[in-house]
Amino acid sequence: MRTLIACFILLSSVCFAQVATVDQIVLAGGFLDVCGHAAGQFSKAQGDTVKNTPPSQLMDTLNKVLADTIADNSLCLGYVSGLIEGWKEGHEHGVIAAQFPDGWPKDEKKALAALPPKQLSAGVAAMNVDVPCIPDYVTIGQERDIIVKYMRKSEKQGNFLLSVDLTSHMMWLAFQETFPCPVQPAKPPDAVK
């Protein structure tokens, strides 16, 4: 019985870092806690876990922490990717839906073809409003790093409360700042005849 109690105490003293959940990264502060360290690097809690592990359990703890780190990084990258793709698709659907104030038509293609040219042009132009121009060569890891950098800068400036601001909101502000679309000139001047 004493051996069982000793084993329980020993195992309970080894605090494994838990794998993060989406609930933790929805708010900017949680996103920074989970996703704010470089890929492949331990969080502070994970580093403390490894430091406080008895030598006889070091390899098992290290393997667990490495697996948790990979899971956390995957969650962060998947979350950022989902936010980006969701915004792009949602933006396009929102612009199209705005063309039909009486409700979504059953035959979308036919309804779009029936729009007056001026309204169709306004819809096409709206597709490019408040959209950051993220270059194709930017990786999802770089996008995560841009978000983290923006959040840290905003936190230092006191612009946002990371405990209440949504990661999705901060992400879009970060991308608009980092990747502004070039200003489109007004209508080109008529050609001189």
Secondary structure, 3 states (H helix, E strand, C coil): CHHHHHHHHHHHHCCCCCCCCHHHHCEHHHHHHHHCCCCCCCCHHHHHHHHCCCHHHHHHHHHHHHHHHHHHHHHHHHHHHHHHHHHHHHHHHHHHHHCCCCCCCCCHHHHHHCCCHHHHHHHHHHCCCCCCCCCCCCCHHHHHHHHHHHHHHHHHHCCCCCCCCEHHHHHHHHHHHHCCCCCCCCCCCCCCC
